[in-house]
Amino acid sequence: MNADITPQAAPIVRVRPAPRKHTIVVQLHDRPGALYRAVGLIRRRDWNVESLVVGASERPGTSRMVLVVMAVDVHQVLQQLTRLVDVISVAELGRGDALVRETALAVVEVADGDHARLEKTAAETGARITDRAHSRVLLELTADPARVDAFVQEIRKFDLKQLARTGPIVIRESDPAAEYIDPHAGDAGTHTLTERALTPQESAR
């Protein structure tokens, strides 16, 4: 006996975009709570933060934060960061529009016969041997992050005892903060979007 068979519809499979690396540069006033509020916005997105570097910028009373995250899309958070009362400017770096450097320090335990091989590796990767203490050697490299990655990969072939990386630091070819700082606007500064700035109480919600 033949029976009518109705084929089932194929299930709809939704493929989520894969996260990619984003480098975000935030210029903000150096005031209590400013960094906490900025990082709080990032934390609530539950992103994988690869590095976070904060330091004084060329303008007295301001700091520059360079944040590297793995995320699908950062546009909404960029807008929210821009609205924080202490933030002067926010930008996501594209390729080729900034000078990016990172410093790595590595302490390696070297056997008697490995000194020549370590020196060759340092020369090939561009690292400098800056200190020697008995069988331990300190190497230092400042370069673009890709070269630092290559250095770390090579140095792991030795007896690596300690490794420290700063994370990327950035100098933009055209500093966006210069376009948004208004000397007549008081401490609050001006912002890249037209929305009003969030108060500390609002940003904590």
N, C-alpha and C positions, 0 to 999 in steps of 0.2 A: 504494500500500500504506500502510495506516494503522499507525503505530507508537505504542505506549503511551509517553507522555511523562510522566515523574515530575518534578513541579516541585521545584526545589531550595529547600531551606529558606533563608529570608532570613538573612543574617549578623547576628549580634548586635553591635550597636554600643554600646559603653560610653562614655558621655559623662562626662568628668571635670568636677566642679564648677569654676567659674571662681574664681580667687583673688580675695579682697577685702581691703580695708585693715583692719588691726587696730592699735590703739594700746595698748601694754602699758606699765604703770608698775611699776617694781621699786624697792623700798626695800631698801638693803643697807648692811652695815657698811663703813666706809671703811678697808679694810685691803689690804695688798699682795696682788695676785692675785685679789681679789674680782670686780672688773670683768672681768678676763680670763676667768675661769671662766663668768661669766654670758653674756658675748658668745660664748664658745666653743660653748655649747649652741645659740645661734641660728645660728651659722655652719655647724654640722654639718647643719642642716635645709636649707641652700642656699636660703634665702628671699631675696627682693629687699627689702633694707632701704632704705626711703625716707629715714629720718632716725634719728639716735641722739644724744640729748642727755643728758649726765651733769653733775650739779652738787651742791653741798652742799645738804642739806635743813635743816629747822628744828631737827632734833635733832643736837646735837654728836656727831661721830664717825660719822655716817651720810650716805649719798648717795642721790639719787633719779635713776633712769635712766628716760627716756621713749623708747620704741622704737616706730617706725611701720614695719610690714612688710606686704607683700602675700603672703597665704597662704590656702590653702583652710580649714585648721583649725589652731588654736594650742593646743587644750586640753592635749594631751600635753606640750608644751613648758612650758606654764604650771605643770603639776604638777612637772616636772623642775626648773624654776627654783626653785620653792618649797622643794625638798628640798636645795638647795645650802646649805652650812653658814653662809655669810655673808649669805644673803638673809633679810630680815625679813618682807617681804610682797610679793605679786605680785597684780596685778589687770589685767584687760582693761577698758578704758573703754567704756561704752556711750554712747549719745547723751544729752546733757543732764545727766550726773551729774558734770561737772567744768567748771572754767573753763580753757579752752585758749587760749593766746596764742602768737604767733610774731613775731619781729622780722626785717625785711628792710632791707638797705641797698643802694642803687643809685647808681652813678655814671654820669651821662649827659653826653654832649658835646652842647652846645646851640648851634645857629646863632643869629645875631643876631635873626632873625625868629621864633624858636621859644620864646622865654622866656615869653611870655604863654600859649601853648598848654601848656607844661610846668606852669606855675603853676596853670592851670585843671585839668589832669589830677591834680595833687597834691591840690588842694582836693576834687575829686570822689571820690578814692580814700581820703582821710583821711591822706595822707602829709604829712610836714613837710620843707621844704627847710632843711637844717641847716648847709650850708656851700656857698660859692661860691668858685671859684678860676679866674679868667679865664672860659673858655667851659665849664668843667666844673662840674656841680652835683651835690651829694650829697643824696639823699632818704632819709628814714627813715620806717618804718611799723611800729607794733606793733598787731596786731589778731588776730582769729581766723584760722586758716589759709585759709579760703575767701576772706576779704577780701584776704589777702596774695596768693593766687593771682590774683585780679582785678587787683590793683595791678601784679603782674609782667607780666600779659598786656598791660596798657595801656602800661607803661613800655617794653616791647620795640618799640613803635611809634616810639620815638626812637632816637638813636644810643647804645645802651646799651654802656658800656665795662666795667663791673664789677657783679656782683650777688652778694650774700651773704645766706643765710637761716639762721637759727638752728635751724630745726626746731621742732616744737611743744614748749612747756613747759606743765606741768599743775599746777593746784591743785584737788584733789578737794573736793567739798562736805562729804563725810564721809571723813576720812583712815583708810583701812583699817589702816595701820601701828599706829595707836593701840590697836587691838584685839588686836594680836599681840605687842607688846613687853612682856616680863615683866621688871621691874627685879630680880627675884630669880633670873633664869635665867643670869646671867653674860653673857659676850660673845657666846655663840652665839645668844641670843635665842630666840624660839619661832617656830613655823611654822604655816601655815594648814592643812596636811594632817597626818595622823596618822603618816605614814611617818617613819623616822628621817632626819636630815639627811645628805646626802652629804658625805663627806670630800673635800678637794682632790684626793687621789689617785683616788678613785672618779669624781669629776666630770670628770677629764681623760681618762677611757677613752672 
